[in-house]
Structures are given as C-alpha cells and as structure tokens.
Amino acid sequence: MSGVRVPQSVQNKIGKMNFIQYIKDSFDELSNHMTWISKEDAQKTTVTVAVFTIVFALTVAGIDYVFQTGLDNFFKLF
C-alpha cells in the first residue's frame, strides 16, 4: 500500500472526534431541523397501532385455534 501511515493512537483520536461530532450533529438535526407531529397526533397513531395489533393477534389466535381443533379431530379418526 502506498500513502502516509498514521499511527494507531492518532487514528483512534480522529475516530473518537468524528464520533463525538456525529452525535452532536445528530442532536442538532433532531432538535432544530425536523418537523415533529403534535402530541395529539402521536397519541392517536399509537392507539390505532395498538388496536390493530390486538385485533391481528386475536385473529391469528382464532385461526390457530380452528386449525388446532380441526387437526385434533382429524387425527382422532385414526
């Protein structure tokens, strides 16, 4: 390989500085340059997701019960 060799201690220091700057820039981006939904919209969306999750889980449980009952009855024939 050609190029300048950078000592490991310097590489570690540069890597840490870049990571710290990345974290600082991320917080700045999240707090100053993003549009957040209102608290009411977030609550409505959360409730909607929770309701659909429960409905989906109950549907899957119902289908599982039907298949389990059907298979139990089928295997009782033998």
C-alpha positions as CSV (number, residue, x, y, z in Angstrom):
1,M,0.0,0.0,0.0
2,S,1.2,3.5,-0.7
3,G,0.4,6.6,1.2
4,V,1.1,8.1,4.6
5,R,1.0,5.8,7.6
6,V,-0.9,7.3,10.5
7,P,-0.1,5.9,14.0
8,Q,-2.9,3.9,15.7
9,S,-3.1,6.4,18.5
10,V,-3.8,9.2,16.1
11,Q,-6.3,7.1,14.2
12,N,-8.1,6.4,17.5
13,K,-8.2,10.1,18.4
14,I,-9.6,11.0,14.9
15,G,-12.2,8.3,15.1
16,K,-13.4,9.4,18.5
17,M,-13.6,13.1,17.4
18,N,-15.6,12.1,14.4
19,F,-18.0,10.0,16.5
20,I,-18.5,12.8,19.0
21,Q,-19.1,15.3,16.2
22,Y,-21.6,12.9,14.7
23,I,-23.5,12.7,17.9
24,K,-23.5,16.5,18.3
25,D,-24.7,16.9,14.7
26,S,-27.4,14.3,15.2
27,F,-28.8,16.0,18.2
28,D,-28.7,19.4,16.4
29,E,-30.5,17.8,13.4
30,L,-33.2,16.2,15.6
31,S,-33.9,19.4,17.7
32,N,-33.6,22.2,15.1
33,H,-34.2,20.8,11.6
34,M,-37.0,18.3,12.0
35,T,-40.8,18.8,11.9
36,W,-42.4,16.7,14.7
37,I,-46.1,15.7,14.7
38,S,-48.2,17.1,17.5
39,K,-48.7,15.2,20.8
40,E,-52.3,14.5,19.9
41,D,-51.5,13.0,16.5
42,A,-48.8,10.8,18.2
43,Q,-51.4,9.6,20.7
44,K,-54.0,8.9,18.1
45,T,-51.5,7.0,16.0
46,T,-50.3,5.0,19.0
47,V,-53.8,4.0,19.9
48,T,-54.6,3.0,16.3
49,V,-51.4,0.8,16.1
50,A,-52.2,-0.8,19.5
51,V,-55.8,-1.6,18.4
52,F,-54.8,-3.1,15.1
53,T,-52.1,-5.1,16.9
54,I,-54.6,-6.6,19.3
55,V,-57.1,-7.3,16.5
56,F,-54.4,-9.0,14.4
57,A,-53.2,-11.1,17.4
58,L,-56.7,-12.2,18.2
59,T,-57.3,-13.1,14.5
60,V,-54.1,-15.2,14.4
61,A,-55.1,-16.9,17.7
62,G,-58.5,-17.7,16.3
63,I,-57.1,-19.2,13.1
64,D,-54.6,-21.2,15.2
65,Y,-57.5,-22.5,17.4
66,V,-59.5,-23.5,14.4
67,F,-56.6,-25.3,12.8
68,Q,-55.6,-27.0,16.0
69,T,-59.2,-28.2,16.7
70,G,-59.5,-29.4,13.1
71,L,-56.3,-31.3,13.2
72,D,-57.1,-32.8,16.6
73,N,-60.4,-34.1,15.3
74,F,-58.8,-35.3,12.1
75,F,-56.1,-37.3,14.0
76,K,-58.8,-38.8,16.4
77,L,-60.1,-40.6,13.3
78,F,-57.0,-42.8,13.2
